[in-house]
């Protein structure tokens, strides 16, 4: 019998195809997924320039032991874009990133529960998927971030059930800020639905911590060394739920104190 209160299991990856996906959604998924792997002249499979990012209903599940931790810390909480269990009813999407080009594309299919104007997607839902994509992109490039600013310009409505592409590109980085541009277009690129710009700020705990050649954290003020030391303990024991929980509380406290000043 396991000594742990919860048995670890593989969390559901919401970025994988399901029965609600339209043929266009499936086609674009296969197109970008094929770019994630290339075949050499000798027939050997190698990684391509693109990478599909997994998507879970809680951010904690990305961490080692996070499946169990997510049941202990606000166990009923869910990521906003992944909180509808009915397939095809809400946000159906998959994100691919190209680290070399520092670009990102999301294939997005809007379900019937996202209605705003009759037969069309709510503007808040469009802003939500833009925020999710740019935030994911910035996190992939820079580390854990939170959105500091998002400016959205709506050009043309998106019909419910249709598939669109959400393109995110890196503009620049300044200190702990990442500046991005985003466009929501029809799948053939002929129609611009929405344009946006955003600024994502690296979490203070991550920004304040530097690492030397041996992978050891250095003391950089704001208590960051304290949390990195505790995180190191968690790396030695991935199931150290108490240590991880303590780091999360510390990060939340530090972020609430400093984020509003930037």
N, C-alpha and C positions, 0 to 999 in steps of 0.2 A: 504493500500500500504506500502511495506517495506521501511524503511528509508535508507537501505543500497543499494549501487550501484549494488551489486550482491546478488542473492538469494543463500544461502548455500545449497549444495546438496551433496549426497554421491559420492565421486570420484570413478571412475572405478578401480576395483582391478584386475590387470593384472595377478595375480598369480592363478586365478580361471580357470578351464578348458574352452576351446573353441573348435570350430569345427575343427580347424587345428591340434589338438593334435592327435598323432598316438595312436594306441592301447597300445603300450609299455609305452608311456608317461602317458596315462590315468591310466594304471595298477600301475605304480610306484607312481603316485599321490595318488591313493586310498590306496596303501600300507602304505605310510608315514602318510597320513591324518588319517587313522584308529589308528595310534599310538598316535595321539594327544588326544584321548579320550579312557578311559577304563571303563569297567563295573564291579562293585563289585559283590560279591556273592549274595547280596540282589537285584541285578538288577539296582543299582543306577549308573548313569553316572558320572564319575569324570575325571578331567584333567589328561592326560598322561604325560610322560616325554618329548614328542616332541611337538613342536608348529609350525604351519604354519605361516609364516610372510606375511602380505599383501604387495602388490607392486603397486606403483602408478607411473605416468609419471613425477612427480615432488616431490622432498623431502619435500617441503613446505606443501604438502597435509597431511603429517603425524601429523602436529600440529593442535591444536584446532583453528578453523577459518582459517586454511591454504588454504582451497579451494578458499576463496575470496582473500586472500593475494597473491596467485599464479597468479591471474589475474591482480593484480596491479604491481607486481614486475617482470619485464621481462616476460610479459605474454605469449610470444611465445616460451619461453625456455622449453626444455623437457630433461629428463634423457636420456642419449645416448642409453641405452639398451631398452628404451620404446618409441622411437620416430618414429617407423614405425607402421602406423595404420593397414596395411593389416595383417590379422591374419596368422601366420605361415611363414611369409616372412623373419623375422629377428630373434630376440632372443625370444624364447618361453621358459620360465623357472619358477620354483617355488622353494622357499627356505624353508627348515625346520630346526629348531634348537633344540638342546637338552642342556638345561642350566646345568643340573646336570653333564653330561659328558663333557660339554664345547666343543661339536662338532656341525657340521653343514653339511647338505647335500643339494645339489641343483640338481633337475632333469632338464636337459637342452636339448632342441631340436633345432637344428640349421637350419634356413630357407635358401632359395635359394639366398637371397641377401647378404649372408655372405660368398660367395665363394672366395677362394684364388686359390690354385692349382685346375685345372679342376675337378669338382665333389667333392671337399673337402673344409673344413672350413678354412677360412683365419686365419693365426697365430695371427693376431691382434685381431680378434674376440674372439679367445680362451683366449688370455691374458685379454681381456675386461671382459669376464664372470668370470674369476678367480679373477680379481680385484673387481668386483661387489660382489662376494660371500664372499671373505675374508674381504672386507670392511664392509659388512652387518654383518658378524659374529662378527668382532671386535666392531662394534657399539653396537650390542646387549649385548656384555659382558662388555664393558668399557664405553660406551657413544659415542657421536659424534666424529668421527675420520676422518682423511684424510691419504691416502697412502703416505708413505715416501720412501719405497723401495719395488720393486717387481722383483724377479728373476725367470725366466721361462725356463724350459728345456722341449723341445718337443721330445716325444718318438715315436709316431706313429700318422699318420694323422687321422682326424675324417671325415667320409663321410657326405656330406650334407644330411639333413633330418633324420639323425640317432639320437638316444637318448643316452646321456651319463650321468654319475653321477659326480658331482663336490663335493669332500669331503674337508672340511676345519676343521682343528683342532688347538687348542691353544697349543703353545709350552711354552710360559712364558710371564710374564709382567715385565717391568722394568720402574718404574716411569710412565710417560705418554705414553710409547711405549708398543704396543702389538705385539708379535711375533707369526706368524701363519705358518702352513704348509698346502699345498693344493695338491690334486691329482685328475686328471680327468681320469676316467676309463670307460670301457664298463659297461653296466648295470649288467652283471653277475660277474664283477670284474676280468675277465680273461685277459683283455688287459689294459695296462697302456698307455694312450694317452699323458698325460702331467703331469709334476711335477713342483711345484713352492713353493717358500717361500716368505713371505712378512712381512713388518713392517708397522704398522699403528700407527699414533701419535694422541693422544687425542687433540682436539682443545684447544688452550691456554686458552680461556675463561672458558671452563669447568674445565680444570686442575687447574686453579688458584682459583677456587671457592670451598670452603668447606662449609659444612652444620652442624649446631648443632642439638641437640635432638629435638628442636622445629621447625626444618625445615627452620631456618633463615640462610641466607648466611653471611659469615664473610669476612672482608676486607683482601685480600691476595695479593695485589699489581697488577701492570699492568692494573689497571682500572677495574678489574673483578667485584669488588663490585658495581661499577656504573651500569654495565650491568645487574647484578643479581637483583639489586633494580628495574631497569626498567622492567625486566622480571616478577618480582613479581607483578608489576602493570598490566602487560598483563594477568597474571593469574586471577586477580580480574575482568578483563574485556576482555574476549577472543577475542572480536571484535576490540580491540584497535590496529588497523592496523598500526597507526603511531608509536606506541611504539615498536611493533614487527619489523617494518621496520628499526627503529633506532638501535635496537639490532643487526640486521643482518649486517647493515653497519659497526657497531662498531666491530663485530666479523671479518668481512672481512679485515678491516684495521689492527687489531691486528694480524691476521693470516699471512698477507702478510709481516709484520715486523719481525715475530719471527720464522715462520715455516722453512725458508730456512737455519736457523742456526743449525738445528737439523738433 
